[in-house]
């Protein structure tokens, strides 16, 4: 009788350890940080945080619109410096606010970013931060919620004769 009790306890302990032991050996997916959308979160490039950065380009990639959320959690007005292939641009972000590029502000357009489906190296820098260069995905207007962000070249005036 005593051996049955010991065997039952041993079997119960083996089942408990066998079913919960995976958590001790395998990483838990919920602890891994990742970009949950189509864009990328930019590693710290200064006091400003860049979230879900992506470029919406026209069909041939000759013009791209940088879309991202820029978060300023500081008490100072700051500027984010962005550069693609020697094309520097800057966006101002008020203290304790967020700017959504392409939504809250004018589009940030860059020439010759590359065709949709590729990535392009983009440099981000703010405040006294050293800055960071990261590959940002290039998308097109295939998905309905990106259609409004597809850039179009400015209309050129035709000479009248």
N, C-alpha and C positions, 0 to 999 in steps of 0.2 A: 504494500500500500504506500509506504514511504517512497519507494523508488518511482512509483507512478506520479506522485506529487512532484518530485524533483524533475522527472522527465517532462511533465507538463510545464513547469516553470522554465526549464531550459528551452523548450520549444517556443514558448511565448516570448522569451527574451531574444531568441534568434530571429523570430518574425519581426519584432519591434526594431531591432538593430538592422535587419536586412532591408526593411522598407524605408527607414529614415536615414540610413547611412549615406545615400547618394548626396544629400545636402552637405555632408561634411567634405566630400571629395570634388564635386562638380560645382563650377561657378553658377550662381543664380542669375538668370537672365534679367531680372528686375533691377539688379545692381549695376548693370552695364549702361553707361550713358551713350546715347546715339541721337542722330538727327531724325526725328520722327516724320519728317515731311520730305518733299522733293528737293529742298535746298539743304545747305549745310550750316551748322553753327560754327562760327569762327572762334578758334582758340583766342584767349586773351591777347588783345592787340593794343592795350591801354585801358583807361577807365571806362570807355564805352564798350558795350556788348553788342555783337552783331549776330542776329539770329535768323535762321532760315534764308540764307543768301542764295539766290539763283539768278540766272540771266535768262530773260525771255528774248529770243532773237527772231528776226525775220527769216524767211525760208532759206536764203542763201548765206546767212550769217554776217552780212555786211553791216548790220546795225543791231546792237543789243541793249536791252533795258535792264539795269540791275534792280532787282526787287529784294528787299530785306527789311527787317525790323531792327532799328538802332535804339538801344536802351541806354539812357543816362541816369544812373542811380546816384549821381553826385549832386552837390549843391552848387556846382559851377556850370555855366554854359560852356559847351565844348564843341569841337569840330572833328568830324571823321574824315580822314584823308584816304581816298580810294584811288588806285591806279591799275590800269590794264595796259600792258605794252606801251609804256611811256605816255599814257593819256591820263594825267592826274585830274581829279575832281575832288570837291569838298562839299560836305553837307553839315550844316549847323544843327546842333541838338540842344535845346534848352535844358536847364537843370531839372532833375527829377521828372523827366518826360521820356516818351518814346516817339520816334518818327518812323513811319512806314514808307520806305522809298517807293515811289510810284503811286501811292495812295494819298498820304498826307502831304507829300511834296511833289514838286515837278519830277518827271522821269529823269533818271541819271543814265544818259545814253553814251555808249561807247561804239567806236567804229571797228569793223573787222574782228569781231569776237570769236568767230568760228561757227560752224554749222550746228544746229540742234542735235543733241545726242552726244556731243563731245563735252569736254571741260576746258576751262581757261583759267590760267593762274591770275589771281587777283590779290593785290596788296592792300591791307587795311592797317591804319595807324591812327591813334588818338592820344591826346595829352602828351605826357612824357614817355609813353610806352614805346618800345622798340619797333613794334609793328610785326605783322605776320603775313606771309604769302601762302595762299591756299587755293587748291583747285576747286572751282565753282562750276556746278553743272549748267549746261546750256539747254534750255527747253524751247519749245515753240508754242503756238496757240492751238494745238490739237485738242487739249483739254479745255472745255468751255470756260472754266474759271480763270484761265490764263489769256484768253482771247483779248481782253481789254488792255493787256500789257504789251502786246506785240507792237514794236515800234514801226513807224512808217517814215520814210525819208520826207523831209520838208519839201513842200511843193516849190518848184523853181518857176520863176516868172519867164514866160516866153516873150521874146521881143516882138513888138508889133511892127509891121513893115508896110 
